[in-house]
Amino acid sequence: MEKYVCTICGYIYDPQVGDEDNNIEPGTAFADIPEDWLCPLCHVGKEQFEVTE
């Protein structure tokens, strides 16, 4: 699965890890995260994320 980086603060969402602090289980694809999810570091929305390598 692809990783996504926040273009504001650099946080990387890794689907293999998820975001358990915000109830996103490991193995959850970025597209499957609820639309109201926010970056855990800077609190911007999903629209501020881009695919990273």
All heavy atoms as a GROMACS GRO file, in nm:
protein
  420
    1MET      N    1   0.083  -0.119   0.000
    1MET     CA    2   0.000   0.000   0.000
    1MET      C    3   0.088   0.125   0.000
    1MET      O    4   0.195   0.125   0.057
    1MET     CB    5  -0.090   0.002   0.124
    1MET     CG    6  -0.208  -0.092   0.116
    1MET     SD    7  -0.322  -0.062   0.254
    1MET     CE    8  -0.330  -0.228   0.318
    2GLU      N    9   0.034   0.230  -0.062
    2GLU     CA   10   0.108   0.356  -0.070
    2GLU      C   11   0.104   0.431   0.062
    2GLU      O   12   0.005   0.427   0.135
    2GLU     CB   13   0.047   0.444  -0.179
    2GLU     CG   14   0.057   0.385  -0.316
    2GLU     CD   15  -0.015   0.469  -0.420
    2GLU    OE1   16  -0.127   0.515  -0.392
    2GLU    OE2   17   0.042   0.488  -0.528
    3LYS      N   18   0.212   0.503   0.089
    3LYS     CA   19   0.218   0.590   0.205
    3LYS      C   20   0.180   0.731   0.160
    3LYS      O   21   0.200   0.767   0.044
    3LYS     CB   22   0.359   0.591   0.265
    3LYS     CG   23   0.400   0.457   0.322
    3LYS     CD   24   0.540   0.463   0.377
    3LYS     CE   25   0.584   0.327   0.428
    3LYS     NZ   26   0.722   0.330   0.477
    4TYR      N   27   0.129   0.809   0.253
    4TYR     CA   28   0.088   0.946   0.224
    4TYR      C   29   0.156   1.040   0.321
    4TYR      O   30   0.165   1.011   0.440
    4TYR     CB   31  -0.064   0.961   0.236
    4TYR     CG   32  -0.138   0.899   0.121
    4TYR    CD1   33  -0.153   0.761   0.111
    4TYR    CD2   34  -0.190   0.978   0.018
    4TYR    CE1   35  -0.219   0.704   0.004
    4TYR    CE2   36  -0.258   0.921  -0.088
    4TYR     CZ   37  -0.271   0.784  -0.095
    4TYR     OH   38  -0.335   0.728  -0.201
    5VAL      N   39   0.203   1.155   0.268
    5VAL     CA   40   0.272   1.253   0.352
    5VAL      C   41   0.189   1.381   0.360
    5VAL      O   42   0.131   1.425   0.260
    5VAL     CB   43   0.415   1.284   0.297
    5VAL    CG1   44   0.410   1.345   0.159
    5VAL    CG2   45   0.492   1.371   0.394
    6CYS      N   46   0.183   1.438   0.479
    6CYS     CA   47   0.117   1.567   0.500
    6CYS      C   48   0.208   1.675   0.442
    6CYS      O   49   0.325   1.684   0.479
    6CYS     CB   50   0.093   1.591   0.648
    6CYS     SG   51   0.020   1.753   0.685
    7THR      N   52   0.153   1.755   0.350
    7THR     CA   53   0.233   1.859   0.286
    7THR      C   54   0.258   1.978   0.378
    7THR      O   55   0.339   2.065   0.346
    7THR     CB   56   0.166   1.908   0.156
    7THR    OG1   57   0.036   1.959   0.188
    7THR    CG2   58   0.153   1.795   0.056
    8ILE      N   59   0.192   1.981   0.492
    8ILE     CA   60   0.210   2.091   0.587
    8ILE      C   61   0.321   2.060   0.689
    8ILE      O   62   0.412   2.139   0.708
    8ILE     CB   63   0.078   2.122   0.662
    8ILE    CG1   64  -0.036   2.151   0.564
    8ILE    CG2   65   0.097   2.236   0.762
    8ILE    CD1   66  -0.012   2.268   0.470
    9CYS      N   67   0.313   1.943   0.752
    9CYS     CA   68   0.407   1.914   0.861
    9CYS      C   69   0.501   1.796   0.835
    9CYS      O   70   0.595   1.774   0.909
    9CYS     CB   71   0.331   1.889   0.991
    9CYS     SG   72   0.244   1.731   0.996
   10GLY      N   73   0.474   1.717   0.730
   10GLY     CA   74   0.563   1.606   0.697
   10GLY      C   75   0.525   1.473   0.760
   10GLY      O   76   0.594   1.374   0.739
   11TYR      N   77   0.416   1.468   0.838
   11TYR     CA   78   0.369   1.341   0.896
   11TYR      C   79   0.342   1.242   0.784
   11TYR      O   80   0.284   1.278   0.681
   11TYR     CB   81   0.242   1.364   0.977
   11TYR     CG   82   0.174   1.236   1.021
   11TYR    CD1   83   0.217   1.166   1.133
   11TYR    CD2   84   0.066   1.184   0.950
   11TYR    CE1   85   0.156   1.049   1.173
   11TYR    CE2   86   0.003   1.067   0.990
   11TYR     CZ   87   0.049   0.999   1.102
   11TYR     OH   88  -0.011   0.884   1.142
   12ILE      N   89   0.386   1.118   0.802
   12ILE     CA   90   0.362   1.015   0.701
   12ILE      C   91   0.261   0.915   0.754
   12ILE      O   92   0.282   0.855   0.860
   12ILE     CB   93   0.493   0.944   0.662
   12ILE    CG1   94   0.587   1.044   0.595
   12ILE    CG2   95   0.465   0.825   0.570
   12ILE    CD1   96   0.723   0.989   0.560
   13TYR      N   97   0.151   0.901   0.679
   13TYR     CA   98   0.053   0.797   0.712
   13TYR      C   99   0.096   0.669   0.641
   13TYR      O  100   0.105   0.664   0.519
   13TYR     CB  101  -0.089   0.834   0.668
   13TYR     CG  102  -0.184   0.719   0.692
   13TYR    CD1  103  -0.227   0.691   0.820
   13TYR    CD2  104  -0.223   0.634   0.590
   13TYR    CE1  105  -0.309   0.581   0.846
   13TYR    CE2  106  -0.305   0.525   0.614
   13TYR     CZ  107  -0.346   0.499   0.743
   13TYR     OH  108  -0.427   0.391   0.769
   14ASP      N  109   0.124   0.567   0.719
   14ASP     CA  110   0.165   0.436   0.667
   14ASP      C  111   0.050   0.339   0.694
   14ASP      O  112   0.020   0.309   0.809
   14ASP     CB  113   0.292   0.390   0.738
   14ASP     CG  114   0.344   0.257   0.687
   14ASP    OD1  115   0.272   0.186   0.613
   14ASP    OD2  116   0.458   0.223   0.723
   15PRO      N  117  -0.017   0.290   0.588
   15PRO     CA  118  -0.129   0.198   0.607
   15PRO      C  119  -0.093   0.073   0.686
   15PRO      O  120  -0.178   0.017   0.755
   15PRO     CB  121  -0.171   0.162   0.465
   15PRO     CG  122  -0.116   0.270   0.380
   15PRO     CD  123   0.007   0.320   0.449
   16GLN      N  124   0.032   0.030   0.679
   16GLN     CA  125   0.075  -0.088   0.754
   16GLN      C  126   0.069  -0.063   0.904
   16GLN      O  127   0.048  -0.155   0.982
   16GLN     CB  128   0.218  -0.126   0.714
   16GLN     CG  129   0.234  -0.152   0.567
   16GLN     CD  130   0.231  -0.300   0.534
   16GLN    OE1  131   0.237  -0.383   0.623
   16GLN    NE2  132   0.222  -0.331   0.408
   17VAL      N  133   0.086   0.063   0.945
   17VAL     CA  134   0.088   0.100   1.086
   17VAL      C  135  -0.049   0.153   1.131
   17VAL      O  136  -0.092   0.129   1.243
   17VAL     CB  137   0.197   0.208   1.112
   17VAL    CG1  138   0.195   0.255   1.256
   17VAL    CG2  139   0.333   0.153   1.074
   18GLY      N  140  -0.117   0.227   1.042
   18GLY     CA  141  -0.244   0.289   1.078
   18GLY      C  142  -0.221   0.409   1.168
   18GLY      O  143  -0.113   0.467   1.172
   19ASP      N  144  -0.324   0.446   1.241
   19ASP     CA  145  -0.318   0.558   1.337
   19ASP      C  146  -0.404   0.517   1.456
   19ASP      O  147  -0.516   0.564   1.473
   19ASP     CB  148  -0.369   0.687   1.272
   19ASP     CG  149  -0.369   0.806   1.367
   19ASP    OD1  150  -0.305   0.798   1.473
   19ASP    OD2  151  -0.434   0.906   1.333
   20GLU      N  152  -0.350   0.428   1.537
   20GLU     CA  153  -0.428   0.370   1.646
   20GLU      C  154  -0.473   0.474   1.748
   20GLU      O  155  -0.576   0.456   1.811
   20GLU     CB  156  -0.352   0.256   1.712
   20GLU     CG  157  -0.342   0.135   1.620
   20GLU     CD  158  -0.288   0.012   1.688
   20GLU    OE1  159  -0.262   0.014   1.810
   20GLU    OE2  160  -0.271  -0.089   1.618
   21ASP      N  161  -0.400   0.584   1.762
   21ASP     CA  162  -0.441   0.690   1.854
   21ASP      C  163  -0.574   0.752   1.812
   21ASP      O  164  -0.646   0.810   1.892
   21ASP     CB  165  -0.336   0.800   1.863
   21ASP     CG  166  -0.210   0.754   1.935
   21ASP    OD1  167  -0.216   0.653   2.009
   21ASP    OD2  168  -0.105   0.817   1.916
   22ASN      N  169  -0.606   0.740   1.682
   22ASN     CA  170  -0.730   0.796   1.628
   22ASN      C  171  -0.821   0.686   1.571
   22ASN      O  172  -0.902   0.712   1.481
   22ASN     CB  173  -0.698   0.901   1.522
   22ASN     CG  174  -0.636   1.024   1.586
   22ASN    OD1  175  -0.700   1.093   1.663
   22ASN    ND2  176  -0.509   1.050   1.556
   23ASN      N  177  -0.805   0.566   1.624
   23ASN     CA  178  -0.891   0.451   1.589
   23ASN      C  179  -0.885   0.408   1.443
   23ASN      O  180  -0.982   0.359   1.388
   23ASN     CB  181  -1.037   0.480   1.629
   23ASN     CG  182  -1.050   0.504   1.777
   23ASN    OD1  183  -0.992   0.432   1.858
   23ASN    ND2  184  -1.124   0.606   1.814
   24ILE      N  185  -0.768   0.427   1.380
   24ILE     CA  186  -0.745   0.378   1.244
   24ILE      C  187  -0.657   0.255   1.258
   24ILE      O  188  -0.540   0.265   1.293
   24ILE     CB  189  -0.679   0.484   1.154
   24ILE    CG1  190  -0.757   0.616   1.157
   24ILE    CG2  191  -0.662   0.431   1.013
   24ILE    CD1  192  -0.898   0.612   1.104
   25GLU      N  193  -0.714   0.139   1.232
   25GLU     CA  194  -0.645   0.012   1.251
   25GLU      C  195  -0.532  -0.007   1.149
   25GLU      O  196  -0.544   0.041   1.035
   25GLU     CB  197  -0.743  -0.104   1.238
   25GLU     CG  198  -0.850  -0.105   1.346
   25GLU     CD  199  -0.794  -0.134   1.484
   25GLU    OE1  200  -0.700  -0.215   1.495
   25GLU    OE2  201  -0.842  -0.072   1.580
   26PRO      N  202  -0.425  -0.079   1.186
   26PRO     CA  203  -0.323  -0.116   1.088
   26PRO      C  204  -0.388  -0.190   0.971
   26PRO      O  205  -0.482  -0.266   0.990
   26PRO     CB  206  -0.229  -0.208   1.166
   26PRO     CG  207  -0.247  -0.166   1.309
   26PRO     CD  208  -0.393  -0.127   1.320
   27GLY      N  209  -0.339  -0.162   0.851
   27GLY     CA  210  -0.394  -0.225   0.731
   27GLY      C  211  -0.503  -0.142   0.664
   27GLY      O  212  -0.556  -0.181   0.562
   28THR      N  213  -0.534  -0.024   0.720
   28THR     CA  214  -0.637   0.062   0.662
   28THR      C  215  -0.577   0.149   0.553
   28THR      O  216  -0.488   0.229   0.579
   28THR     CB  217  -0.701   0.152   0.771
   28THR    OG1  218  -0.754   0.069   0.874
   28THR    CG2  219  -0.811   0.238   0.713
   29ALA      N  220  -0.627   0.132   0.431
   29ALA     CA  221  -0.582   0.215   0.318
   29ALA      C  222  -0.621   0.360   0.342
   29ALA      O  223  -0.722   0.389   0.406
   29ALA     CB  224  -0.644   0.165   0.189
   30PHE      N  225  -0.542   0.453   0.289
   30PHE     CA  226  -0.569   0.595   0.307
   30PHE      C  227  -0.709   0.630   0.257
   30PHE      O  228  -0.781   0.707   0.320
   30PHE     CB  229  -0.463   0.679   0.236
   30PHE     CG  230  -0.470   0.825   0.268
   30PHE    CD1  231  -0.421   0.874   0.388
   30PHE    CD2  232  -0.525   0.915   0.179
   30PHE    CE1  233  -0.428   1.010   0.419
   30PHE    CE2  234  -0.532   1.050   0.208
   30PHE     CZ  235  -0.484   1.098   0.328
   31ALA      N  236  -0.750   0.572   0.145
   31ALA     CA  237  -0.882   0.599   0.088
   31ALA      C  238  -0.995   0.554   0.180
   31ALA      O  239  -1.106   0.607   0.171
   31ALA     CB  240  -0.894   0.530  -0.047
   32ASP      N  241  -0.966   0.461   0.269
   32ASP     CA  242  -1.069   0.409   0.359
   32ASP      C  243  -1.076   0.482   0.493
   32ASP      O  244  -1.162   0.452   0.576
   32ASP     CB  245  -1.045   0.260   0.384
   32ASP     CG  246  -1.062   0.178   0.258
   32ASP    OD1  247  -1.137   0.220   0.168
   32ASP    OD2  248  -0.999   0.071   0.249
   33ILE      N  249  -0.987   0.579   0.515
   33ILE     CA  250  -0.992   0.660   0.637
   33ILE      C  251  -1.112   0.754   0.624
   33ILE      O  252  -1.136   0.811   0.518
   33ILE     CB  253  -0.862   0.742   0.654
   33ILE    CG1  254  -0.743   0.650   0.673
   33ILE    CG2  255  -0.874   0.838   0.770
   33ILE    CD1  256  -0.610   0.723   0.674
   34PRO      N  257  -1.189   0.774   0.732
   34PRO     CA  258  -1.303   0.866   0.726
   34PRO      C  259  -1.261   1.006   0.679
   34PRO      O  260  -1.150   1.052   0.708
   34PRO     CB  261  -1.353   0.870   0.870
   34PRO     CG  262  -1.303   0.745   0.933
   34PRO     CD  263  -1.174   0.712   0.864
   35GLU      N  264  -1.350   1.072   0.607
   35GLU     CA  265  -1.320   1.205   0.552
   35GLU      C  266  -1.295   1.310   0.661
   35GLU      O  267  -1.230   1.410   0.635
   35GLU     CB  268  -1.432   1.252   0.459
   35GLU     CG  269  -1.438   1.174   0.329
   35GLU     CD  270  -1.308   1.178   0.249
   35GLU    OE1  271  -1.249   1.287   0.233
   35GLU    OE2  272  -1.264   1.070   0.204
   36ASP      N  273  -1.344   1.287   0.783
   36ASP     CA  274  -1.325   1.385   0.890
   36ASP      C  275  -1.198   1.361   0.971
   36ASP      O  276  -1.169   1.432   1.067
   36ASP     CB  277  -1.446   1.391   0.982
   36ASP     CG  278  -1.474   1.259   1.053
   36ASP    OD1  279  -1.410   1.157   1.021
   36ASP    OD2  280  -1.562   1.259   1.142
   37TRP      N  281  -1.116   1.262   0.929
   37TRP     CA  282  -0.989   1.234   0.995
   37TRP      C  283  -0.896   1.353   0.973
   37TRP      O  284  -0.894   1.415   0.866
   37TRP     CB  285  -0.928   1.106   0.937
   37TRP     CG  286  -0.792   1.070   0.991
   37TRP    CD1  287  -0.766   1.003   1.106
   37TRP    CD2  288  -0.665   1.096   0.929
   37TRP    NE1  289  -0.630   0.985   1.120
   37TRP    CE2  290  -0.566   1.042   1.013
   37TRP    CE3  291  -0.625   1.159   0.812
   37TRP    CZ2  292  -0.430   1.049   0.983
   37TRP    CZ3  293  -0.490   1.166   0.783
   37TRP    CH2  294  -0.395   1.111   0.869
   38LEU      N  295  -0.816   1.385   1.075
   38LEU     CA  296  -0.721   1.496   1.066
   38LEU      C  297  -0.580   1.446   1.094
   38LEU      O  298  -0.561   1.349   1.168
   38LEU     CB  299  -0.755   1.605   1.167
   38LEU     CG  300  -0.892   1.670   1.151
   38LEU    CD1  301  -0.917   1.766   1.267
   38LEU    CD2  302  -0.905   1.741   1.018
   39CYS      N  303  -0.483   1.512   1.036
   39CYS     CA  304  -0.342   1.481   1.062
   39CYS      C  305  -0.318   1.484   1.212
   39CYS      O  306  -0.353   1.582   1.279
   39CYS     CB  307  -0.253   1.583   0.992
   39CYS     SG  308  -0.076   1.561   1.028
   40PRO      N  309  -0.259   1.378   1.269
   40PRO     CA  310  -0.237   1.374   1.413
   40PRO      C  311  -0.140   1.480   1.465
   40PRO      O  312  -0.141   1.511   1.583
   40PRO     CB  313  -0.181   1.235   1.440
   40PRO     CG  314  -0.189   1.159   1.314
   40PRO     CD  315  -0.221   1.254   1.204
   41LEU      N  316  -0.059   1.537   1.378
   41LEU     CA  317   0.039   1.636   1.423
   41LEU      C  318  -0.008   1.780   1.405
   41LEU      O  319   0.005   1.862   1.496
   41LEU     CB  320   0.173   1.616   1.350
   41LEU     CG  321   0.243   1.483   1.373
   41LEU    CD1  322   0.377   1.481   1.301
   41LEU    CD2  323   0.262   1.455   1.521
   42CYS      N  324  -0.063   1.813   1.288
   42CYS     CA  325  -0.097   1.954   1.263
   42CYS      C  326  -0.246   1.977   1.240
   42CYS      O  327  -0.288   2.090   1.220
   42CYS     CB  328  -0.015   2.009   1.147
   42CYS     SG  329  -0.060   1.942   0.986
   43HIS      N  330  -0.324   1.869   1.240
   43HIS     CA  331  -0.470   1.876   1.238
   43HIS      C  332  -0.530   1.933   1.110
   43HIS      O  333  -0.637   1.993   1.114
   43HIS     CB  334  -0.522   1.950   1.361
   43HIS     CG  335  -0.466   1.896   1.488
   43HIS    ND1  336  -0.500   1.773   1.538
   43HIS    CD2  337  -0.372   1.946   1.571
   43HIS    CE1  338  -0.432   1.751   1.649
   43HIS    NE2  339  -0.352   1.853   1.671
   44VAL      N  340  -0.464   1.913   0.995
   44VAL     CA  341  -0.525   1.948   0.867
   44VAL      C  342  -0.597   1.825   0.811
   44VAL      O  343  -0.573   1.713   0.855
   44VAL     CB  344  -0.422   2.001   0.765
   44VAL    CG1  345  -0.360   2.131   0.814
   44VAL    CG2  346  -0.314   1.899   0.735
   45GLY      N  347  -0.682   1.846   0.713
   45GLY     CA  348  -0.760   1.737   0.655
   45GLY      C  349  -0.683   1.653   0.553
   45GLY      O  350  -0.570   1.685   0.515
   46LYS      N  351  -0.749   1.546   0.509
   46LYS     CA  352  -0.689   1.452   0.415
   46LYS      C  353  -0.647   1.518   0.285
   46LYS      O  354  -0.555   1.469   0.218
   46LYS     CB  355  -0.788   1.339   0.383
   46LYS     CG  356  -0.807   1.240   0.495
   46LYS     CD  357  -0.913   1.137   0.462
   46LYS     CE  358  -0.875   1.050   0.345
   46LYS     NZ  359  -0.973   0.944   0.320
   47GLU      N  360  -0.712   1.628   0.248
   47GLU     CA  361  -0.680   1.694   0.120
   47GLU      C  362  -0.539   1.751   0.118
   47GLU      O  363  -0.486   1.783   0.012
   47GLU     CB  364  -0.784   1.804   0.089
   47GLU     CG  365  -0.780   1.923   0.181
   47GLU     CD  366  -0.856   1.905   0.312
   47GLU    OE1  367  -0.920   1.800   0.334
   47GLU    OE2  368  -0.848   1.996   0.396
   48GLN      N  369  -0.474   1.761   0.236
   48GLN     CA  370  -0.338   1.813   0.243
   48GLN      C  371  -0.232   1.703   0.231
   48GLN      O  372  -0.113   1.731   0.246
   48GLN     CB  373  -0.318   1.890   0.374
   48GLN     CG  374  -0.406   2.010   0.388
   48GLN     CD  375  -0.375   2.117   0.284
   48GLN    OE1  376  -0.262   2.135   0.240
   48GLN    NE2  377  -0.479   2.188   0.242
   49PHE      N  378  -0.274   1.580   0.203
   49PHE     CA  379  -0.181   1.468   0.192
   49PHE      C  380  -0.156   1.433   0.046
   49PHE      O  381  -0.245   1.444  -0.038
   49PHE     CB  382  -0.238   1.345   0.265
   49PHE     CG  383  -0.220   1.351   0.414
   49PHE    CD1  384  -0.296   1.436   0.491
   49PHE    CD2  385  -0.126   1.271   0.478
   49PHE    CE1  386  -0.281   1.441   0.629
   49PHE    CE2  387  -0.109   1.276   0.616
   49PHE     CZ  388  -0.188   1.361   0.691
   50GLU      N  389  -0.034   1.388   0.018
   50GLU     CA  390   0.006   1.342  -0.115
   50GLU      C  391   0.075   1.207  -0.102
   50GLU      O  392   0.136   1.177   0.001
   50GLU     CB  393   0.105   1.440  -0.178
   50GLU     CG  394   0.046   1.576  -0.207
   50GLU     CD  395   0.148   1.670  -0.270
   50GLU    OE1  396   0.269   1.636  -0.272
   50GLU    OE2  397   0.106   1.775  -0.317
   51VAL      N  398   0.068   1.129  -0.208
   51VAL     CA  399   0.137   1.000  -0.212
   51VAL      C  400   0.287   1.024  -0.203
   51VAL      O  401   0.340   1.118  -0.263
   51VAL     CB  402   0.104   0.924  -0.343
   51VAL    CG1  403   0.184   0.795  -0.353
   51VAL    CG2  404  -0.044   0.894  -0.350
   52THR      N  405   0.355   0.940  -0.127
   52THR     CA  406   0.501   0.950  -0.116
   52THR      C  407   0.560   0.811  -0.140
   52THR      O  408   0.490   0.710  -0.136
   52THR     CB  409   0.544   1.004   0.022
   52THR    OG1  410   0.684   1.028   0.021
   52THR    CG2  411   0.509   0.910   0.134
   53GLU      N  412   0.688   0.808  -0.167
   53GLU     CA  413   0.755   0.680  -0.194
   53GLU      C  414   0.824   0.627  -0.071
   53GLU      O  415   0.864   0.696   0.016
   53GLU     CB  416   0.856   0.698  -0.306
   53GLU     CG  417   0.789   0.734  -0.436
   53GLU     CD  418   0.890   0.747  -0.548
   53GLU    OE1  419   1.006   0.704  -0.534
   53GLU    OE2  420   0.852   0.801  -0.652
   0.00000   0.00000   0.00000
